[in-house]
Amino acid sequence: MKESSIFKRVKAIKHTFQGVLALWQHEQAFRLEIYICLILAPVIFLLAIPGFLKLMLVLLLLFLLLVEALNSAIEAVVDRISLERHPQSGLAKDMGSAAVGIAIVMNVVAWAYVICL
């Protein structure tokens, strides 16, 4: 019997919540970034800047969480394959970490731009 479209969507939402919970439980960096977002998000709406810039800042904070989630997924897959040190494994993890670093720099640059307006 085929699953209904609604059932598939409910199942997908359940997996999303399980993923966010796993990130919260196992990834200290994700927890720190959530705290930062919880502090900065209200500040965005207190700033006297155009709505487009507010949207940009919110989206960049969410982008940081997205990249952190993908980095954690890469690390989990690499560790699942083997805990043995391998140059390719280290490279994959370093590239994921670099992506997080780039997302952080994007946020810093955007916030610096808005603050210096």
C-alpha positions in Angstrom: 0.0 0.0 0.0 1.3 3.4 -0.9 1.9 6.0 1.8 -0.4 9.0 1.5 1.2 12.4 0.7 0.1 13.8 4.1 1.7 10.8 5.9 5.0 11.3 4.0 5.0 15.0 5.0 4.3 14.2 8.6 7.1 11.6 8.5 9.5 14.1 7.0 8.7 16.7 9.7 9.3 14.0 12.3 12.7 13.3 10.8 13.5 17.1 10.7 12.7 17.4 14.5 14.8 14.3 15.2 17.7 15.8 13.3 17.5 19.1 15.1 17.3 17.3 18.4 20.4 15.2 17.5 22.3 18.4 16.6 21.3 19.9 19.9 22.2 16.8 21.9 25.5 16.0 20.2 26.9 19.2 18.7 28.3 21.9 21.1 28.9 24.3 18.2 25.3 24.0 17.1 24.1 24.8 20.6 26.4 27.8 20.8 25.2 29.0 17.4 21.6 28.6 18.5 22.3 30.8 21.6 23.9 33.4 19.4 20.9 33.4 17.1 18.5 33.7 20.1 20.5 36.8 21.2 20.9 38.4 17.7 17.5 37.7 16.2 15.6 40.1 18.5 18.4 42.7 18.1 17.7 42.6 14.3 14.2 43.9 14.8 15.4 46.7 17.1 17.7 48.1 14.5 16.6 51.1 12.5 17.5 49.5 9.1 15.4 48.7 6.0 13.4 45.5 6.0 15.6 44.0 3.3 18.7 44.3 5.6 16.7 42.7 8.5 15.8 39.8 6.2 19.4 39.4 5.1 20.6 39.2 8.7 17.9 36.7 9.6 18.7 34.5 6.6 22.4 34.7 7.3 21.9 33.4 10.8 19.7 30.6 9.5 22.4 29.9 6.8 25.0 29.5 9.6 22.7 26.9 11.3 22.2 25.1 7.9 25.9 24.9 7.2 26.6 23.7 10.8 24.0 20.9 10.3 25.6 19.9 7.0 29.1 19.9 8.5 27.8 17.7 11.4 26.3 15.3 8.8 29.6 15.1 7.0 31.4 14.3 10.2 28.8 11.7 11.2 29.1 9.9 7.8 32.9 10.0 7.9 33.0 8.6 11.4 30.4 6.0 10.5 32.6 4.7 7.6 35.7 4.5 9.8 37.2 6.0 12.9 40.7 5.2 11.5 42.6 8.3 10.5 42.7 8.7 6.8 43.8 11.8 4.7 40.5 11.8 2.8 38.5 11.7 6.0 40.4 14.6 7.4 40.0 16.5 4.2 36.3 16.0 4.2 36.0 17.2 7.8 38.3 20.2 7.2 36.2 21.2 4.2 33.0 21.0 6.3 34.7 23.1 9.0 35.8 25.6 6.4 32.2 26.0 5.2 31.1 26.8 8.7 34.0 29.3 9.0 32.9 31.0 5.7 29.3 31.2 7.0 30.6 32.9 10.2 32.6 35.4 8.2 29.6 36.1 6.1 27.6 36.9 9.2 30.4 39.1 10.7 30.7 41.1 7.5 27.0 41.6 7.2 26.6 42.7 10.9 29.7 45.0 10.5 28.1 46.6 7.5 24.8 47.1 9.2 26.4 48.5 12.4 28.5 50.9 10.4 25.5 52.3 8.4 
